[in-house]
Amino acid sequence: MVSEPAKSTGVTFPYEKQAMNGDEMPEGLPYYDQLMYQQLRLLYDAFKKGIIDRETAQKEKRQMLNEYECYKIQWQMIDDVSDIIRRTELARAEFRKAPSIDAGWNLLNACEGRKAA
């Protein structure tokens, strides 16, 4: 899936000012936000040191935002699939042991996140 280019070059993330200041990464960020935090910290550091100019920093940040959105969606899909596998594990085992209409309904309910009938 190709996302539209990010247009904003202002502060975009709740932790961005911390990254801008070179602060330690906040606790509890999902993996994709940990990566973005580290990228932002490096980007701002390179800008402050004069390694890159503002235009380059803005261009690179837009690229990072586009990749972040795609990466975040992928991680959320992985989390969703993992949740389904975890949620349906017992119902799948029961269906394999003794296939029946009731076991099939229980499996379907587990897939949909509903309680077994």
C-alpha positions in Angstrom: 0.0 0.0 0.0 1.4 3.4 -1.0 0.5 6.2 1.3 0.2 9.8 0.2 3.3 12.0 0.9 3.3 13.6 4.3 3.0 17.3 4.0 3.7 18.5 7.5 7.3 19.2 8.5 6.3 20.6 12.0 6.2 18.7 15.2 4.2 15.6 14.4 4.7 13.1 17.3 4.0 13.6 21.0 7.6 12.7 21.7 9.2 14.7 18.9 10.3 17.6 21.1 12.1 15.2 23.4 13.9 13.7 20.3 14.7 17.2 19.1 16.4 17.9 22.5 18.3 14.6 22.4 16.5 13.3 25.4 16.3 9.6 26.4 13.6 7.7 24.6 10.3 7.6 26.6 9.2 4.2 28.1 6.4 2.2 26.6 6.6 3.2 23.0 5.7 0.5 20.4 8.6 -0.7 18.3 7.7 1.5 15.3 7.6 4.6 17.5 10.9 3.6 19.1 12.5 3.5 15.6 10.9 6.8 14.7 12.1 8.4 17.9 15.7 7.3 17.2 15.5 8.5 13.6 14.1 11.9 14.6 16.8 12.3 17.3 19.5 11.6 14.7 17.9 13.9 12.1 17.7 16.8 14.6 21.2 16.2 15.7 22.5 16.3 12.2 20.6 19.5 11.6 21.9 21.1 14.8 25.5 20.1 13.9 25.2 21.6 10.4 25.6 18.3 8.7 22.4 18.9 6.8 20.5 22.0 6.0 16.8 22.8 6.9 15.5 21.8 3.4 17.3 18.5 3.5 16.0 17.8 7.0 12.5 18.6 6.0 12.8 16.4 2.9 14.2 13.5 4.9 11.5 13.9 7.6 8.8 13.7 5.0 10.3 10.5 3.7 10.6 9.1 7.3 6.9 10.0 7.9 5.8 8.1 4.8 7.8 5.0 5.7 6.6 5.3 9.3 2.9 5.1 8.2 3.5 2.0 6.1 5.6 0.3 8.8 3.1 1.1 11.5 0.3 -0.4 9.4 2.4 -3.6 8.9 3.1 -3.9 12.6 -0.5 -3.4 13.5 -1.5 -6.1 11.0 1.1 -8.4 12.6 -0.4 -7.6 16.0 -3.9 -8.3 14.8 -2.9 -11.7 13.3 -1.0 -12.7 16.4 -4.1 -11.8 18.5 -6.3 -13.9 16.3 -3.9 -16.9 16.5 -3.7 -16.5 20.3 -7.5 -16.0 20.7 -8.4 -19.0 18.5 -5.8 -21.5 19.7 -8.1 -23.5 22.0 -11.0 -23.5 19.5 -8.8 -24.7 16.7 -7.4 -27.6 18.8 -11.0 -28.6 19.8 -12.2 -28.5 16.2 -9.2 -30.7 15.1 -9.9 -33.2 17.9 -13.6 -33.5 17.3 -14.9 -31.6 14.2 -18.5 -30.7 14.6 -20.9 -27.9 13.8 -20.7 -26.6 17.4 -16.9 -26.7 17.3 -17.0 -24.9 14.0 -19.2 -22.2 15.5 -16.9 -21.9 18.5 -13.9 -21.4 16.2 -15.8 -18.8 14.1 -16.8 -16.9 17.3 -13.2 -17.0 18.5 -12.0 -15.6 15.1 -14.5 -12.8 15.4 -13.6 -12.2 19.0 -17.0 -13.3 20.4 -17.6 -15.7 23.3 -18.3 -19.3 22.6 -22.0 -20.2 22.4 
